[in-house]
Amino acid sequence: MKLVLALDFDGVICDSAGEMAVAAWRAGQVFWPEWQTPEPPSDLIDKFRSLRPVVVTGYQSIALMRLLYCQRSMMQIRVDFPRLEEDLFAALGESRENLIRQFGLTRDLWIAEDPAGWRSKHFFYPGIVTALRYALNQGHEIFILSTKQVRFTVRLLHDADIAIPVSRISGLEKGRTKDDLLLELYLQSQRGDTWYFVEDRPEALLQAAQRPELKNVHCLLAAWGYNFPEERQECISHPAIDVIDLPHFITLCTSL
């Protein structure tokens, strides 16, 4: 029996919240010149980490950092982030495409100038690297379904010596929902494969769980990732979604 894992990257494989906070700050320096230091104050990074679940795609972290800098309440940001983000970016007069480009270019410049410093802001969750290497060595398949730009995911996986082919890594460039990507991969797979979709964002799992064609894919919420307690509770109550902790995920990867 072959195991097939379709995994989110940030919040499932890698904790990148610290890197994202700094990248957001540096990208924001284009719009707010008062942000002079290479990194935001430590208290802003701590608050950013607490609210990381509101960010779906990396460039939105620019808005989150700005809202925190302007001392918006954390509760207000948590419950109303989409509207606050939209209003902030509308006031800037910047398109989503330009913001994505700026965020990516900021990371590219950081990597070019200080690759070790950029890498040091990322932390693979304990046991993940060994577990994924083991699964790959056993002949199981791993796909990455992420909203991160592919070049950054590829670099981090390469640095960790996790040999997932680039052809099996989907990112922001695809411009498609994860449930659509998952369905395409699933329909191309062999009968008898055991599929797991592991994601830390409940909305992505809920969308997949609503697709009848994916009824045989096990949808797992990564409890160690970027989600709030009430979101985990919602998934616990959902008949098609299971909440899994990191030790059990490691066991899943290494027991077959």
N, C-alpha and C positions, 0 to 999 in steps of 0.2 A: 504494500500500500504506500502510495506516494503522498506526502504532506505538501500542501501548497499554502504558503503564507502571503497574504497581501497586506502589507504593513504601511502605516503612516510612518513618517520619519521623525519629525520634531514632536516630542511628547510620547513617543513609543520606543524609538531606538536611542534618541539623543536628546539631552536637555540643552537647549540652545537659548534659553530665556535670557541669560546674561549677555550673550553675543547680540541677540536681537535688540536688547535695550541700548547697548552701546552703538550699534549700527543705526538705530532710529535717531539717536542723539546726533550722530555725525551727519546723517542725511538731512536732519532738520536744520543744521547750520547754514544750509543754502537759503532757507526761508527766514530764520531767526538768528541774525548775526550775534545776538547777545549770548548765544551758546558757544563760548570760546574754548572751553576745556575739552580735552580728547574724550573724556567720559563724563556722564552725568553724575551728580552727587549720589552717594551710596544710598541715601534714603529713597531717592527716586527709583533706583534699580530695585530695591526691596519692594516698593509699591508696584512697580511694573511686573515683577514676578508674581505677586498676589493676583494681579488682574490679567495675566497672560492668557487665560482661557477666552477672553473676549476677542482676541485677535484670530482671525481665520487665515489671512494671507499676510505675509511679512510686511509689506509696505504700510499696512494699517497701524503698525507699531509706531510710526511717526506721529500719528494722531494721538495714540495712547500716551506717548511720552509728553506731547505738548499739553494735553489735558491735565496730566499730573503736575507738570511744571507750573501751569496756571492755577493750581490748587483746586481743581474741581474735586468734589467729594468722591471718594472711592465707591460709595454706594451708588451715586448718580451715574458714574461711569459704568458700573457693572450692569445696571438695569437699562441704560439708555445709550450704550456705546454706538450702535449703528447710526442713530440720528446725530449724536454729537460729532462723530467722525465725518459724516456727510456735510454738516454745517461748517466744520473747520476747513475741510478741503475746498468747499465751495467758496469760502471767503478768501482762500489763497488763489483761487482761479486756476487750479492745477487739475489736469485730467488724471484718471486712474492710470493710464498708460505712462504718462510722464512720471508719476509717483513711483510706479513699479521700476521704471528705468533708473530713476535717481537712487532708489534703495539698492538696486543691483550694482550700480556703478560705485556706490559707497563701499559695498563689500569688496568689489574688485580692487579698488584702490587700497583698502586696508590690507588685503591679501598680498598685493604687490609690494607694499611698503613694509609689512610686518606679518609674514605668514604664520610664524610661531605664536605671535600674540593673538592673532585671529583664532587659530586652532585652540589656544589655551582657554578660550571662553566657552568651549563646547565640552560637554561631559556625557560620555556614553553611560547609560544606566548600568548599575552593577550586574555583571553576568551576561549582559546582552551580547557583547562581542563574541565571547566563547560559544554561547548558545547558537548564534547565527552561523558561525563558522562550522560548528558541528552539524547543523541541519544541512548546510550546503555540501559538506563532505559525505553525508549519508545519501546524497542524491535527491534531496527534497528541493522544491523550487521556492524562491522568494522573489516577490515583486514589491516595489516601493511605489505607493500612491501618495504623493505629497503635493502641497501647494508651494513648496520651496522651489526656487529655480534649480534646474537639474545640475548645473555645473557645480553648485555648492554642495549638493548631496553627494555627487560623484567624488568630489575631493575628500570629503570627510570619510566616506566609506573606504576609499583607497588608503587614506592615512591609517585607518584601523585594520587594514588588510582583510576586509570583508568583500569577497570576490563576487559581487552581484553585477552581471553584465549591464552596460548602459541601456541596452534595449529593453531591460526589465524595470527601468526607472522612469516614472512619469512625474512631471512637475507642473509648475504654473504655466509653462509654455503650451501645454496641451489644450488649455482652455475648456476643459470638460469636467463634469462632476465625477466624483469618485465612484458613485454607483454605476454610472455609464461605463467608466473604464473597467471596473470590476466585472460587469456583465460581459463585456467584450472578451476579457481574458478567460472568464469562466466558460463561455460558449466554445472557446478554442481548446479547452482542456480535455484530457482523456477521462472517460468514464471510470469511476472507481477512485479517482483522486479525492482526498479529503481536504476541503478548503476552509481556511480561516481568514476573516477580515478583521484586523486588529487596528483600532483607531482610538484616539483619546478625545475626539470631538463627537458628542452624542448625536448631533444633527446628521453627520455623515452616516452613522450607523442606522439611524432611523430611516433615512432615505433608502439605504440598501435593503433594510428589512421590509420595506413596502413593495419591493420588486418581486413578484411571484416567481420569476425565473431564477432568483437567487435564494430560494427557500432552503436549499441544501448547503448554503454557505453559512458557517458558524460565525456570527457577528459578536465580537468581543470588545468591550470597553476597557481600555487600559487605565486602571484606577490610579496608576502612578504618574499619569500624564497631566495635561493641562485641562482640568475640568473641575467644576464646583461640586460640593457635596450633594446639593439638590439634584444636579444632573446625574450623578451616580445613582441616586435613589430612583430617579425616573427610569433609568435603564434596568435596575434591579427588578422593577415592576413590569418590565416589558417582556412578553412571552418569547420574543425572537432574539433577544439580546442578553448576553451574560456579561457580568462584570468580573474581571480577572485581575489578580494582583501580580506583581512582578515575579515572585518565586514560582507561582503556578505557570506563568508564561514560560519561564526558563525550563521548567519541567516538561512542558508541552514540546518545546523545541528539541529537547535532548532525550526524550523517552521513546522515540520511534526510529 
